Amino acid sequence: MTLYSHSRLSSYEQCPRKYAFRYIEKPDIERRTSIEAFMGKAVHDALESLYQSVLMERTPKWEEVRDFYERYWDKNLGDDVFIVRPEFTAQDYRNVGRRCLQDYFVRNYPFSDGRVLALEDRVLIDLDGSGAYRLQGFIDRLAEAEDGTIEIHDYKTSRSLPTQDDVDRERQLALYQIGIQQRWREERPVRLIWHYLRANRTLTSTRTREALEALKDDTRRLIDTAVAAADRNDFPPQESTLCSWCEFQSICPAKRHQFATAAMTPEEFAADDGVRIADDYASAKQRVDVATTELEAAKQMVLKFAAAENLTRLTGHHASVSVNIRREPKLPDKKNPERVELEQLVRDSGLWDQVSDLERRKLAKALQTDMFDSTTKARLSGLIGESVVSTIHLKRIETEETDDGPDV
């Protein structure tokens, strides 16, 4: 039976194709790690080392935390770590991680706010009690505050700082709360805490019982969706800004060609069939766009000239252009309060079906009859506006005479 996780489900939400590569197909390719993920792991391990000292009733020194981080960086940074943003170097990220640790150390020293219960604690979550929907996760730090509240801590080294609404909807730590409450089978207050280290900010959230039950329902539905996709083998790529950090670009249907052509010489690139086809399509599309712009400009000139000369048809060398200007009824926009009033009037009249669910032409036509009583008709007429619609039709002029004219 599959054991899910927050990261696994997030992978499916971000890109079904990446989810299939990572968790189902598991292709034999060279795995790479982004510099952001590497830095995050280095910071997490350094903080785990810090709290290992706290668990042993010893207050750590900054130099110990810093040196652990530096040793980790020197030992583990390799060629498999890649940098997406070329304007930054590995040393830049190293400096950012060190500053994150230093800010956290200064802000939380001497680390005596509550009792540490566990570090990198594996937690299991059962969403319905049957074992059919099981997840696992690892809590960065599990603690107990002085008032007895259980605290689930998570460290983030991401660049962006979420809003309070974001963390109040966040799934990962709330799932961990479910697992912790199932583990101890007691209703103790739980506080979810995120340490956003780059911003040197701490965000907290709590969940009601109702919110946790809704989360269980939502997560089960997401798992069902992923299972159904696997049954159909339906994992389309979903492109986003995150693609640049994906380790499967070399085999992804959306990125494989781009990835392959990036390694080509200029001569190989120019000779590639895919490049040629893409260029041909782009060129044709550009011509269409130019023609569409020119056509719209010509249409406006026809309308302007026809209006000035009071004409309904213009004649050219090979074709004639007819102009049709008409006024049509216009219903209020669906976001307009008047639309709500209009719909209610029609429903109250009992004639909703007869006007095809407010199809504008049928409603306007109905107002010309005695279908509605006079009061309703007057109110509806006041709510229906008018729009001017201009259409142009092109007709080819026959070059050969086919008619002898009128009989005489």
C-alpha positions in Angstrom: 0.0 0.0 0.0 1.4 3.4 -1.0 2.6 5.6 1.8 2.1 9.2 0.8 3.6 12.5 2.0 3.0 16.2 1.8 5.9 16.6 -0.6 4.6 13.7 -2.8 1.2 15.3 -3.1 2.7 18.7 -3.7 4.7 17.2 -6.5 1.5 16.0 -8.1 -0.2 19.4 -7.7 2.8 21.2 -9.2 3.3 18.9 -12.2 1.7 15.4 -12.7 4.6 14.5 -15.1 7.2 15.2 -12.5 5.2 13.2 -9.9 5.2 10.2 -12.3 8.9 10.4 -12.9 9.8 10.8 -9.3 7.4 8.3 -7.6 6.2 5.8 -10.2 8.6 5.5 -13.2 11.8 6.3 -11.3 14.0 6.6 -14.5 17.7 5.9 -14.3 19.0 9.4 -14.9 21.7 11.5 -13.2 20.0 13.2 -10.3 20.9 16.8 -9.5 20.2 19.0 -6.6 19.5 22.7 -6.8 21.7 25.0 -4.8 18.6 26.2 -2.9 17.8 22.7 -1.8 21.5 22.1 -0.9 21.6 25.3 1.2 18.3 24.3 2.9 19.6 20.9 3.9 22.8 22.4 5.2 20.9 24.9 7.4 18.4 22.2 8.6 21.3 19.9 9.6 23.1 22.7 11.4 19.9 23.5 13.4 19.4 19.8 14.2 22.9 19.7 15.5 22.2 22.9 17.6 19.1 21.3 19.2 21.0 18.0 19.8 23.1 20.0 22.2 19.9 21.5 23.8 18.6 18.0 24.3 21.7 17.2 26.2 21.1 20.2 28.5 24.0 22.1 27.0 23.7 25.6 25.5 25.5 25.6 22.1 27.9 28.2 21.1 27.6 30.2 17.8 31.0 29.0 16.7 29.9 25.4 17.0 26.9 25.9 14.8 28.8 28.0 12.3 31.6 25.4 12.0 29.1 22.5 11.6 27.6 24.4 8.7 30.9 25.2 7.0 32.1 21.6 7.3 28.8 20.4 5.8 29.2 22.8 2.9 32.9 21.9 2.2 32.2 18.1 2.4 29.0 17.8 0.4 29.0 20.5 -2.3 29.7 18.7 -5.6 29.1 18.8 -9.3 25.6 17.4 -8.9 24.5 20.7 -7.3 23.3 23.2 -10.0 22.6 26.9 -9.9 19.6 28.2 -11.9 20.2 31.9 -11.3 23.5 32.6 -13.1 23.9 36.0 -11.4 24.7 34.2 -8.1 27.5 31.9 -7.1 27.6 29.0 -4.7 29.5 31.3 -2.3 26.5 33.7 -2.4 24.2 31.0 -1.3 26.7 29.9 1.4 26.7 33.4 2.8 22.9 33.5 2.8 22.7 30.2 4.7 25.3 31.4 7.3 23.3 34.6 7.9 20.1 32.6 8.3 21.7 30.6 11.0 23.3 33.6 12.7 20.0 35.5 12.8 18.2 32.5 14.2 20.9 31.9 16.8 20.8 35.5 18.1 17.0 35.7 18.1 16.5 32.4 20.0 19.5 32.2 22.3 19.7 30.5 24.8 17.1 28.1 23.4 15.2 27.7 26.6 11.7 28.4 25.4 10.1 25.0 26.0 11.2 21.4 26.1 12.5 19.7 22.9 10.7 16.4 22.5 12.2 15.1 19.2 14.2 16.2 16.2 13.5 15.0 12.6 10.6 13.0 14.1 8.9 10.6 11.8 5.1 10.9 12.1 2.5 8.7 10.5 -1.0 10.0 9.6 -4.1 7.9 8.9 -6.8 10.0 7.2 -9.8 7.7 7.7 -8.8 5.0 10.2 -8.9 2.2 7.6 -5.3 2.4 6.5 -6.2 3.1 2.9 -5.0 6.8 3.2 -1.7 6.8 5.0 0.9 9.5 5.0 4.3 10.0 6.6 6.3 13.1 7.4 9.3 14.3 9.3 9.0 17.1 11.8 12.0 19.4 12.0 11.5 19.9 15.8 8.7 18.8 18.1 8.5 20.7 21.4 6.4 21.3 24.4 5.8 24.9 25.5 5.7 25.9 29.2 1.9 26.0 29.1 1.7 22.4 27.8 1.0 23.3 24.2 2.6 21.0 21.7 4.6 22.9 19.1 5.5 21.7 15.6 8.4 23.7 14.2 9.5 23.9 10.6 12.5 25.8 9.1 12.2 27.5 5.8 15.0 29.0 3.7 12.8 30.1 0.8 13.1 33.6 -0.6 9.4 34.5 -0.2 7.5 35.2 3.0 3.9 34.0 3.0 0.9 35.8 4.4 -0.9 34.8 7.5 -3.7 33.5 5.3 -1.2 31.4 3.5 0.1 29.7 6.7 -3.5 29.3 8.0 -4.2 27.2 4.9 -0.8 25.4 4.8 -1.2 21.6 4.6 2.0 20.1 5.8 2.2 21.0 9.5 -1.6 20.5 9.9 -1.2 16.9 8.6 1.6 16.5 11.2 -0.7 17.7 13.9 -3.2 15.0 12.9 -0.4 12.4 13.2 0.8 13.7 16.6 -2.8 13.7 18.0 -3.3 10.2 16.7 0.0 9.1 18.2 -0.8 10.3 21.7 -4.6 10.0 21.5 -5.2 13.1 23.5 -6.7 16.5 22.7 -3.8 18.7 23.7 -3.5 22.2 22.1 -1.1 22.3 19.2 0.7 25.3 17.7 2.2 25.2 14.2 5.3 27.3 13.8 7.3 28.3 10.7 10.7 29.9 11.0 11.3 31.8 7.8 15.0 32.2 8.2 15.9 34.5 5.3 13.3 37.1 6.6 14.2 36.3 10.2 10.4 36.0 10.9 8.4 33.4 12.8 4.8 32.7 11.7 2.3 30.7 13.8 -1.1 29.1 13.2 -3.6 26.9 15.0 -6.2 24.5 13.5 -9.7 23.8 14.8 -11.1 20.3 14.8 -13.4 21.2 12.0 -10.5 22.5 9.9 -8.5 19.3 10.4 -11.5 17.2 9.4 -11.9 19.3 6.2 -8.2 18.8 5.6 -8.6 15.0 5.8 -11.4 15.2 3.3 -9.4 17.4 0.9 -6.3 15.2 1.2 -8.2 12.0 0.5 -9.7 13.5 -2.6 -6.2 14.6 -3.8 -4.9 11.1 -3.2 -7.9 9.6 -5.1 -7.1 12.0 -8.0 -3.5 10.9 -8.1 -4.5 7.2 -8.0 -7.0 7.7 -10.9 -4.3 9.4 -12.9 -2.1 6.4 -12.4 -4.8 4.0 -13.5 -5.1 6.0 -16.7 -1.4 6.7 -17.0 -2.4 10.3 -17.4 0.5 12.5 -16.2 0.7 15.6 -18.5 3.5 18.1 -17.9 2.4 21.3 -16.2 4.9 24.1 -17.1 5.7 26.8 -14.6 8.6 28.8 -13.2 9.5 25.8 -11.2 10.6 23.9 -14.3 14.1 25.4 -14.2 14.7 23.6 -10.9 13.4 20.2 -12.1 15.8 17.3 -12.3 13.8 15.7 -15.1 14.1 18.3 -17.8 16.3 16.1 -20.0 13.4 13.5 -20.4 10.3 15.7 -19.9 8.0 16.0 -23.0 7.8 19.8 -22.3 11.5 20.4 -21.8 13.4 17.6 -23.5 13.8 19.3 -26.9 14.9 22.6 -25.3 17.3 20.7 -23.0 18.8 18.8 -26.0 19.2 21.8 -28.3 20.9 23.8 -25.5 23.9 21.4 -25.9 24.0 21.7 -29.7 26.5 23.7 -31.8 25.0 26.6 -33.9 25.2 24.4 -37.0 23.5 21.4 -35.3 20.8 23.7 -33.9 20.0 25.2 -37.3 19.8 21.7 -38.9 17.5 20.2 -36.3 14.1 19.2 -37.6 12.3 20.4 -34.5 14.0 23.8 -34.6 13.0 24.2 -38.3 9.4 23.2 -37.7 9.1 25.5 -34.7 10.6 28.4 -36.7 8.2 27.7 -39.7 5.2 27.8 -37.3 6.4 31.0 -35.6 6.9 32.7 -39.0 3.4 31.7 -40.2 1.8 32.8 -36.9 3.6 36.1 -37.2 2.2 36.6 -40.7 -1.3 35.8 -39.4 -0.9 38.3 -36.6 0.2 41.0 -39.0 -2.7 40.2 -41.3 -5.2 40.3 -38.4 -3.9 43.7 -37.4 -4.2 45.0 -40.9 -7.7 43.5 -41.3 -8.9 45.3 -38.2 -7.5 48.6 -39.4 -9.1 48.1 -42.8 -12.4 47.3 -41.1 -12.4 50.5 -39.1 -11.7 52.5 -42.3 -14.6 50.8 -44.1 -17.0 51.6 -41.2 -15.8 55.2 -41.0 -16.0 55.8 -44.8 -19.5 54.1 -45.1 -20.8 56.2 -42.2 -19.5 59.5 -43.6 -20.9 58.7 -47.1 -24.1 57.1 -45.9 -23.2 53.8 -47.8 -24.0 50.2 -47.0 -21.8 48.7 -49.7 -18.4 49.7 -51.2 -17.3 48.3 -54.5 -13.7 47.4 -55.3 -11.9 45.9 -58.3 -12.6 42.3 -57.4 -14.9 42.3 -54.5 -17.6 44.4 -52.8 -17.8 45.1 -49.1 -21.2 45.3 -47.4 -21.7 47.0 -44.1 -24.5 46.1 -41.6 -25.0 48.2 -38.5 -27.7 47.1 -36.1 -28.8 47.7 -32.6 -29.2 44.7 -30.3 -30.5 44.3 -26.8 -27.8 44.1 -24.1 -28.3 42.5 -20.7 -26.5 43.7 -17.6 -23.2 42.0 -16.9 -23.5 39.0 -14.6 -21.5 40.9 -11.9 -23.9 43.8 -12.1 -26.5 44.0 -9.3 -29.1 44.9 -12.0 -28.5 41.4 -13.5 -29.7 39.8 -10.3 -32.8 42.0 -10.2 -33.5 41.1 -13.9 -33.2 37.4 -13.4 -35.4 37.4 -10.3 -38.1 39.3 -12.2 -38.1 36.7 -15.0 -38.1 33.8 -12.5 -41.0 35.4 -10.6 -43.0 35.7 -13.8 -42.8 32.0 -14.4 -41.4 32.5 -17.9 -37.8 31.7 -17.4 -37.8 28.6 -19.7 -39.7 30.4 -22.4 -36.9 33.0 -22.8 -34.2 30.3 -22.9 -32.5 31.2 -19.6 -32.3 34.8 -20.4 -31.1 34.5 -24.0 -31.0 38.2 -24.9 -32.8 38.1 -28.2 -35.6 35.9 -27.0 -36.1 38.1 -24.0 -36.2 41.3 -26.0 -38.7 39.7 -28.4 -40.8 38.5 -25.5 -41.0 42.1 -24.3 -42.7 43.0 -27.6 -45.6 40.6 -26.8 -48.0 40.3 -24.0 -46.1 37.5 -22.3 -45.3 39.7 -19.3 -47.7 41.8 -17.3 -47.3 45.6 -17.8 -45.5 46.3 -14.5 -42.9 43.5 -15.1 -42.5 44.5 -18.7 -41.7 48.1 -17.7 -39.2 47.1 -15.1 -37.5 44.6 -17.4 -37.3 47.1 -20.3 -35.6 49.6 -18.0 -32.9 47.0 -17.1 -32.1 46.0 -20.7 -29.7 48.3 -22.5 -28.7 48.5 -26.2 -25.5 47.9 -28.1 -24.4 48.8 -31.6 -23.1 45.9 -33.6 -21.2 46.4 -36.9 -20.5 43.5 -39.3 -18.8 43.5 -42.6 -19.2 40.9 -45.4 -17.0 40.4 -48.4 -18.5 39.3 -51.7 -16.4 38.4 -54.8 -17.4 40.3 -58.0 -17.9 37.9 -60.9 -15.6 38.9 -63.8 -17.8 37.5 -66.5 -21.3 38.9 -67.3 -23.9 36.3 -66.5 -27.1 38.3 -66.7 -28.7 39.9 -69.7 -30.4 42.5 -67.6 -34.1 43.1 -67.1 -36.7 42.0 -69.6 -37.9 44.7 -72.0 
